[in-house]
Amino acid sequence: TYHFVATYVPNPGGDIYTGVSDTSTTSEDVTVGAETTQVYIGGTSNGVMASGGSPYNSSNPPVAPASVYDTATVVGVPSSPSAFVAFTLYSGGSCQQPGQVFLPLTAPTLVWYGTASLVNGVATTDLISGLSAGNYYFVSSYNDFANGIFVSGPCEPFTVVTLPPPPPPTTPSASIATTPNPTGQSATDTATVTGSGSTPTGTVTFTLYTSTGTKVGNPDTETLTNGTATSAAFANLSPGNYNFVAVYNGGSPYGSVTGAPEPFAIAPLTPTVSTTPSVSGSSASDSVTVSGVAGQPAPGGVVTFTLYDSNGNVVGTPDANVALVNGVATSGTYSGLASGSYYFVATYTSTDGIYSSSVGGREPFSVAKVSPTKPPVKTPPYKIPSKAPTTGLGGSARSGQSGLVESLSALFVLMGLLGLVMTERRRRRA
């Protein structure tokens, strides 16, 4: 019993269509020949056929640009020198072979076509290289025109993939933590660098900026010791807000790292305020000297002078906003002060933002009591005559009367002196 199988082979590179068997009424068909195939990835070529490589594995697809080849093993056919296997490689689409019929499910694109003779029952294509990423499949058929034997192999799909670029080499990460240390008008910065692996080595560069981003001085670079570095002191800083920025310059296996800005403030300077009151009679004034800090600008600002009596009451009107000139300010004169105790208080108000305002201490002074001035008392002149005094009756005293005259003259002198003494006592009592 026999049956016919009709196989249509189009032009090279076309699809092969195998019809169904035309059987008689026998109970068993006779199958002539069988073909098995295998796609290989990689390998080498001798110019005719490929060898080596590894069988295709869908769990480990080749990476573009890929090199492949196909093999077909034919058994159960008689030896025929003219027999060959036709191989066709398509891209895109998909394939299906229900029974012995090859039907393209979607329109494929021809990539490669070739034939190969059997060598010990195996036909092998040459190496096909440069395949880009995508879906492919081989279709092959055994063709023995001399004996009229035609055998179709299965559809052999495979995929070529594109791997994502490899990630960059992992560099161990480092981080930097910093602490500014302001003291007076100076500041330092301490940086601690830690890593995901070994203790970082290398250097740290410290840069100081004002709050407006202006660089202060020159950056300072220090070497890490056990992961820590401290900057040199940035001195003579004016009061205000600042930021340190520390940069770890990297060291195997770590890259460079820039720390976040570290804000801190320098407090205003404290000036020295010294005062000197000046008293003249019932008038007084005050003078104040405001001294700055060495290496810093001289203080600028104004001074308000306030005068108090011994009971703490403000005397007169404070002399406000007297400008400093070369660090010195002098109040106006407070006149007509009654006798007693007073004190000045000088308040310095800074206008330069460098120095803090300051209130001076009390400056006590006194105004003495002044006595009224009286005209001097004039003493009338008394003269003792050198010759016999007159009697006052137009004649001269006779002998024996001169003693009386002299006694009266002495009495008058004594009374005059007594009057002077009494006058002086009354003056002092007044």
C-alpha positions in Angstrom: 0.0 0.0 0.0 1.3 3.4 -0.9 0.4 7.1 -0.5 1.5 10.2 -2.2 2.8 13.4 -0.6 3.0 16.5 -2.8 5.6 19.1 -1.7 5.7 22.5 -3.4 9.2 24.1 -3.4 9.1 27.7 -4.7 12.1 29.8 -5.7 15.0 29.7 -3.2 14.0 31.5 -0.1 10.3 30.8 -0.4 8.2 28.9 2.0 7.8 25.2 1.6 4.3 23.7 1.6 3.7 20.0 2.1 0.3 18.6 1.2 -1.5 15.9 3.2 -1.0 12.3 2.2 -3.2 10.7 -0.4 -3.8 7.3 1.1 -5.4 4.1 -0.2 -7.6 1.9 1.8 -4.7 0.1 3.5 -4.6 0.0 7.3 -1.1 1.6 7.6 0.8 4.4 5.9 4.5 4.2 5.1 6.6 7.2 6.3 9.7 7.9 4.2 12.5 10.1 6.0 12.5 12.4 9.0 14.3 15.7 9.8 15.4 17.2 13.1 17.0 20.6 13.5 19.0 22.6 15.9 19.9 26.3 16.0 23.4 27.2 17.4 24.6 30.4 18.8 28.1 31.6 18.0 30.7 29.3 16.5 33.2 29.6 13.7 33.1 29.2 9.9 35.4 27.5 7.5 33.8 29.4 4.6 31.3 26.6 3.8 29.7 25.6 7.0 29.8 26.6 10.7 30.9 24.6 13.7 31.1 25.0 17.5 29.0 27.4 19.4 26.2 26.3 21.8 22.6 25.2 21.2 20.1 28.0 21.5 18.4 28.3 24.9 15.4 30.6 25.2 16.3 31.3 28.9 19.7 32.6 27.7 19.1 34.3 24.4 22.0 35.6 22.3 22.8 39.3 22.5 22.9 41.6 19.5 24.9 41.6 17.2 24.5 37.8 17.2 26.0 35.0 15.1 23.9 31.9 14.5 23.8 28.8 12.3 21.3 25.9 11.8 21.7 22.1 11.4 19.3 19.5 10.0 19.6 15.8 10.6 17.8 13.6 8.1 17.2 9.9 8.7 15.2 7.1 6.9 16.1 8.2 3.3 18.2 6.5 0.8 21.6 7.9 -0.1 21.5 10.4 -2.9 24.4 12.6 -4.0 22.1 15.2 -5.4 20.0 15.5 -2.3 20.3 18.8 -0.2 18.7 20.7 2.6 17.4 24.2 1.9 17.5 26.6 4.9 15.6 29.9 5.1 16.0 32.5 7.9 13.2 34.9 8.6 12.7 37.8 10.9 9.5 39.1 12.4 6.2 37.3 12.4 5.8 33.8 13.7 5.4 30.4 12.4 3.3 27.3 12.9 3.3 23.8 11.5 0.0 21.9 12.0 0.9 18.4 10.9 3.2 18.7 8.0 1.9 22.0 6.7 4.0 25.2 7.2 1.8 28.3 7.4 3.2 31.7 8.1 1.0 33.4 10.7 2.3 36.9 9.9 4.2 38.3 7.1 7.9 37.6 7.7 11.0 39.2 6.3 13.6 37.1 4.5 17.0 37.5 6.2 19.0 34.6 4.7 18.7 31.6 2.4 21.1 28.8 1.6 21.5 25.1 0.9 23.8 22.5 2.3 24.6 18.9 1.4 24.3 16.0 3.9 27.5 14.9 5.6 26.9 11.7 7.5 23.2 12.6 7.5 23.7 16.1 8.8 23.4 19.4 6.8 24.9 22.6 8.3 24.6 26.2 7.2 27.4 28.7 7.2 27.7 31.2 10.1 25.2 34.0 9.8 26.5 37.1 11.7 25.4 40.6 12.7 21.8 39.8 13.7 20.2 42.7 15.5 17.7 42.4 18.4 14.4 40.8 17.3 12.5 37.6 16.7 13.7 35.1 14.1 13.0 31.6 12.9 14.7 29.0 10.6 12.7 26.8 8.2 14.4 23.9 6.4 13.5 21.0 4.1 15.2 17.9 2.7 15.0 17.7 -1.1 15.9 14.6 -3.1 14.6 15.2 -6.6 16.2 12.0 -8.0 14.2 9.8 -5.7 11.2 12.1 -5.3 11.7 12.4 -1.6 11.0 15.7 0.2 11.0 16.1 3.9 10.1 19.4 5.8 11.7 20.3 9.2 10.0 22.1 12.0 9.9 25.9 12.4 12.8 27.0 14.7 12.0 30.3 16.4 14.7 32.1 18.4 15.2 35.6 19.8 18.1 38.0 19.8 18.1 40.5 22.6 19.8 43.8 23.5 21.1 43.9 27.0 20.9 47.2 28.9 24.3 48.9 29.3 26.1 47.7 32.3 25.8 49.9 35.4 28.8 52.0 36.1 31.3 50.6 38.5 30.1 50.9 42.0 32.2 53.5 43.8 32.1 53.1 47.6 30.2 56.1 49.0 31.5 58.6 51.4 29.7 61.3 53.4 30.9 64.3 55.2 29.6 65.9 58.4 30.9 69.3 59.6 30.9 71.4 62.8 31.8 75.1 62.8 33.5 76.4 66.0 33.3 80.2 66.4 35.2 81.7 69.2 35.2 85.5 69.6 36.2 86.9 66.3 37.7 83.6 65.0 36.2 80.4 63.7 37.4 76.9 62.7 35.6 74.0 61.1 35.8 70.3 61.8 34.9 67.7 59.1 34.3 64.0 59.7 34.3 61.8 56.6 32.8 58.3 56.8 32.7 55.7 54.1 30.8 52.5 53.3 34.0 50.6 53.4 37.4 51.5 54.8 38.1 54.7 56.7 38.5 57.5 54.1 41.9 59.1 53.6 42.9 62.2 51.7 42.3 65.9 52.3 39.4 68.3 53.1 39.3 71.8 51.8 37.5 74.4 54.0 36.1 77.6 52.4 34.5 80.4 54.4 31.8 82.6 53.0 29.7 85.6 54.2 26.0 85.2 54.2 25.9 86.9 50.8 28.3 84.4 49.3 31.5 86.4 49.4 34.5 84.3 50.0 36.5 85.3 53.1 40.2 84.8 53.1 41.8 81.8 51.3 40.5 78.2 51.4 42.4 75.9 53.8 43.2 72.3 52.9 43.9 69.8 55.7 44.8 66.1 55.8 42.3 63.6 57.3 43.5 61.8 60.4 41.3 58.8 61.3 38.6 60.4 59.1 38.7 63.8 60.7 40.2 67.1 59.7 40.0 70.6 61.3 40.7 73.8 59.5 43.1 76.5 60.6 41.5 79.5 62.4 39.9 82.2 60.2 40.6 85.2 62.4 39.6 88.9 62.7 36.1 88.2 61.5 33.7 91.1 61.7 30.3 90.4 63.4 27.8 88.9 61.1 26.6 85.6 59.6 28.9 83.2 57.8 28.9 79.7 56.2 31.7 77.1 56.0 31.7 74.7 53.1 33.9 71.6 53.4 34.8 69.5 50.4 36.3 66.0 50.7 38.7 65.8 47.8 38.4 62.0 47.5 40.8 59.2 48.1 40.8 55.6 46.9 38.3 54.1 46.8 36.1 57.1 47.4 35.2 60.0 45.2 34.9 63.6 46.2 32.0 64.8 48.4 30.8 68.4 49.1 29.3 69.0 52.4 26.2 71.2 53.0 26.8 74.9 54.0 27.3 75.3 57.8 25.9 78.6 59.0 27.2 80.3 62.1 27.4 83.9 63.5 30.0 86.1 64.9 28.6 88.2 67.8 29.1 92.0 67.8 32.2 93.3 69.5 32.1 94.8 72.9 33.5 98.3 73.0 35.3 100.0 75.9 33.4 103.1 77.1 35.2 105.5 79.4 33.8 108.9 80.6 35.1 112.0 82.2 32.8 114.7 83.8 34.0 118.3 83.8 32.7 120.7 86.5 33.1 124.5 86.6 31.3 126.3 89.3 27.6 125.5 88.9 28.1 124.2 85.3 29.1 120.6 84.2 29.6 118.6 81.0 30.6 115.1 80.1 33.1 113.6 77.7 33.0 109.9 76.6 35.7 107.8 74.7 34.5 104.6 72.9 37.4 102.3 72.1 37.2 99.3 69.7 39.0 96.0 69.4 42.5 95.7 68.0 42.5 94.7 64.4 38.9 95.8 63.9 37.5 99.1 62.6 37.0 102.0 65.1 33.5 102.1 66.6 31.0 104.3 64.9 27.8 105.6 66.4 26.3 108.2 68.7 26.2 108.9 72.4 23.3 110.1 74.6 24.3 112.0 77.8 21.8 112.0 80.7 22.4 114.0 84.0 20.8 112.8 87.3 20.7 114.3 90.7 21.6 112.3 93.9 18.0 111.1 94.0 18.0 109.6 90.5 15.9 112.4 89.0 16.8 113.5 85.4 18.2 117.0 85.4 17.4 119.0 82.4 17.0 117.4 78.9 19.3 114.5 77.8 21.8 115.5 75.2 21.0 112.9 72.6 22.7 111.5 69.5 26.0 113.2 69.9 28.2 111.7 67.1 31.5 110.1 67.8 34.4 111.9 66.2 37.6 109.8 66.3 36.0 107.8 69.1 35.1 110.8 71.3 31.8 112.6 72.0 31.3 115.6 74.4 27.9 116.7 75.8 26.7 120.2 75.9 27.0 122.2 79.2 24.5 121.9 82.0 24.5 125.3 83.7 22.9 126.8 86.8 23.2 123.7 88.9 22.5 124.0 92.6 25.0 122.8 95.0 24.9 119.1 95.6 25.7 115.6 94.2 25.1 114.6 90.6 26.1 111.9 88.1 26.2 111.5 84.3 25.3 108.3 82.4 26.5 108.0 78.8 24.7 105.5 76.5 26.6 104.5 73.3 24.5 103.3 70.4 26.3 101.5 67.6 25.4 102.3 64.0 28.1 100.2 62.2 26.8 96.7 63.1 30.3 95.8 64.3 30.1 96.8 67.9 27.3 96.3 70.4 25.6 99.2 72.1 26.8 99.9 75.6 25.7 101.9 78.6 28.5 103.5 80.6 28.7 103.5 84.4 27.7 106.4 86.7 30.0 109.3 86.7 29.5 111.1 90.1 30.5 114.7 90.8 29.5 117.6 93.1 28.7 121.2 92.8 30.0 123.3 95.8 27.9 126.0 97.6 29.0 129.5 96.6 28.7 132.4 99.2 27.5 135.9 98.0 30.3 138.4 97.6 30.1 141.6 99.9 32.1 144.8 99.5 35.0 145.3 102.0 34.5 147.4 105.2 36.6 150.6 105.2 38.2 151.6 108.5 38.5 155.4 109.1 42.0 156.6 109.6 42.9 157.7 113.2 46.0 159.9 113.8 47.7 160.6 117.0 49.1 164.1 116.9 52.8 164.5 117.4 52.4 167.8 119.3 50.1 169.0 122.0 46.5 168.4 120.8 44.1 171.1 120.6 41.1 171.3 122.9 38.7 171.5 120.1 37.7 174.8 121.5 40.1 176.8 119.4 43.1 176.6 121.8 45.8 174.1 122.6 45.7 171.8 125.5 47.5 172.9 128.4 50.1 170.9 130.2 48.3 168.1 132.1 45.5 167.8 129.5 47.5 165.9 126.8 47.0 162.6 128.6 43.3 162.9 128.4 43.4 163.6 124.7 45.6 160.6 124.1 43.3 158.3 126.1 40.3 159.5 124.0 42.2 158.8 120.8 43.1 155.3 121.9 39.5 154.7 122.9 38.4 155.6 119.4 40.9 153.2 117.8 39.7 150.4 120.0 36.1 151.0 119.2 36.9 151.0 115.5 38.7 147.6 115.7 35.8 146.2 117.7 33.4 147.3 114.9 35.5 145.5 112.3 35.4 142.2 114.3 31.7 142.4 114.7 31.2 143.1 111.0 33.3 140.0 110.1 31.3 137.8 112.4 28.1 138.9 111.0 29.4 138.2 107.5 30.5 134.7 108.4 27.1 134.0 110.0 25.4 135.1 106.9 
